[in-house]
Amino acid sequence: MTVEDQQQLRQLEAEFADGLAQRLREIAQRVCNTEEHLDADVLFRQVHSLSGSAESFGFKALGETAQRLEQRLTRIIDAGTQMVDEQRQQLLEDVTEMQRLARSGPDTAGSLAPAASAQDTAPVWANGQACLIYLVEDDPTLGQLLSNQLQHLGYRVQLFKDRQAAESAIQQCPPDALVVDVVLPEGHLAGAELVAHMHGLGAARMPVMFISSRGDWEARLAAARAGGDAYLAKPLDLNVFFSQLEALLKPQHAEPYRVLLVDDMRSLVDYYAHVLRDAGMQVEALTRPEDILPALAGFKPELVLLDLHMPSVSGMDVAKVIRQNPDLFSVPIIFLSAEQDKTLQLEAMRQGDEFLQKPVDDKYLATIVALRVERARELGSLMYRDSLTGLLNHGTLKYQLGDALHRMQRTGQPLSVAMLDIDHFKQVNDSYGHPVGDRVLRQLARLLRERLRSVDAVGRYGGEEFCLIMPDTHVSAAAAVVDKLRNHFAGLIHSADAGEFKCSFSAGVTEAVASDTTDLLIKRADEALYEAKHTGRNRVVTG
């Protein structure tokens, strides 16, 4: 967080606190006005805005009271009857308590501490522009803070305070993602109605994240039916917010699906390859089953599309050969054949995952293949990635290091490995709690993931220790990269209820030699890390 970021946050916190008294006076006047029927809808939106943002700016107890008041108003609105004196008195008691809490000042650290990533971490499209985010939030202070933080991360942002302005902008220039509050000035579900309306008009499909202090079934169902991809309850945790946004945007620039196609008829191979390539997939096509082993090793398909009957060998036998390799055991296999015998189809499916009968519709084929690969990627992420950080897990990391080492030994290109360990991490957990420690781990993971090249591999080796695999990189260049990461991480400010704090990491970097094994390589990097720890920490040592 830069000094400018801190100043912006403090200014927004001060603006929120300064405006509280006036906002609560308006709410109290509306509750006390007995000369006219209570406009519960308008009052609900005023209270909803406070309940969603108060805790974010450090007024936790006030936010909880606002949520209680919001629930009372919801029951009045749902009943559709005029408010009785007892209900009005309950509302007034809540407002009086909120005014008292506002005078007492903040009671917690705000949950909207500036994000812990750097200016260049936002995804960038092929045209060189950063992602465009539309933020629809009627609370001006919260909207401005979220907008500032998104821009701090490198996103382009446009902020809208109501449905009408957002709708017009979406029609003129659709964003890469839409973040929208469920409750807007136009109504209790106006945000969901905005998204549903735009999709009904045929607007381009975009990732949609809903944010709201409403967590009830009606609001969540409306968001889901409108096409929402994520739903976050206020007060927002910015680490969760940015992780969700990053996950929603990632599929738009994910790597193409890799499909291996095996059929003895050249005309069919060429045709199906054309269909799948038109759908954006990478395809390697074979007419000789005996060529499949080098293709599996070199192309590393995410799905195999097999003919069932071929002159020299059956598709089922080819599938058995594939399944003999434990690394390919989970790769989806789809049989594509004119075979009509249901018994044979079922027998084939015992070796594979799907049976498509020729002729097959082009769009259907591309859809089935895409769904199978997407599902395999999701399962692979669960199997091969650390659940907390999203990085490679220990086993997968060592497997990839073995692959990288074999490649270095085969090609002679350099390979460097770094081991990172967060300094005094136990003190973080002991002082601030494990949930805060988990956030620190996720922040470092995001930094590593976003700042390293796509050819580099990064994983959580265990606990607070991380491992970087950097192919085609000499140790001096690798150490320089790791040192930049170290400097950036050491400058980040982390937030907890007990206050703000900083962390650092130590690192050991080494370069592989031809005689290395994976264990020797990791041992040498670990020894360099040990030296960094014992010579002062917050440094990079090569070994």
Buried (B, 14 or more C-beta within 10 A) or exposed (E): BEEEBBEBBEEBBEBBBEEBEEBBEEBBEBBEEEEEEBEBEEBBBBBBBBBBBBBBBBBBBBBBBBBBBBBBBBEBBEEEEEBEEEBBEBBBEBBBBBBEBBEEEBEBBBBBBBBBBBEEBBBEEEEEEBBBBBBBBBBBBBBBBBBBBBBBBBBBBBBBBBBBBBBEBBEEEBBBBBBBBBBBEBBBBBBBBBBBBBBEEEBEEBBBBBBBBBEEEBBBEBBEEBBBBBBBBBBBBBBBBBBBBBBBBEEEEEEBBBBBBBBBEEEBBBBBBEBBBEBEBBBBBBBEBEEBEEBBEEBEBBBBBBBBBBEEBBBBEBBEBBBEEEEBEEBBBBBBBEBEEEEBBEEBBEBBBBBBEBEBEBEEBBEBBBEBBBEBBEEBEEEBBBEEBBBBBBEBBBBBBBBBBEBBBEEEEBBBBBBBBBBEBEEBBEBBBEEBBBBBBBBBBBBBBBBBEEEBBBBBBEEBBBBBBBBBBBBEBBBEBBBEBBEBBEEBBBBBEEEEBEBBBBBBBBBBEEEBEBEBBBBBBBBBBBBBBEEEBBBBBBB
